[in-house]
């Protein structure tokens, strides 16, 4: 799954177009996101106002072309003039930030895009914000609950379902997750032996 972590009106997540804030940190259910975090601005670089970033997106090519982004907890609009890779590190130049001192004001700020500007995904790919809140049903027709969180692990994501007031952990693997219907907001799963406590 390509993760665009939700950034509801919350400056957590993002587009992991999301990897968002971190590896195993879970993404909780919330209002539908309006923004997706795509990077964290680290610090100024050079004398012309460039900044180094930590990329949180599966689609870093978006930094190669000029465009509108949003920065900070108040989602201030900011215009990207230029982006490039230097020694394996993305460097960005924003309009109006022409010195190390001015670009220093962006230090440690989160960089966002609007949800509607997220890169399109393939047929069986989903952003994290699309998974959270789905109704979960078994292949036998039993309703289990809703996905409340996505935990990103090294091997595969794990979907946390609120099941009878307790968390039910479902690995995001094809043997367990049989189908996801974005329109119906529904997920069908096969409960393999050992998944239900």
ABEGO torsion letter per residue (X at the ends): XBBBBBBBABBBBBAAAAAEAEBABBBBBBBBBABBBABBBABBBEAAGBBBBBBABABAAAAABBEBBBBEAAGBBBBBABBBBBGGBBBBBBBGBABAAAAAAABGBBBBBBAAABBBBBAABBBAAAABGBBBBBAAGBBAEBBABBBBBAABBBBBBBBGGBBBBBBBBAAABABBBAAAGBBBBBBBBGABX
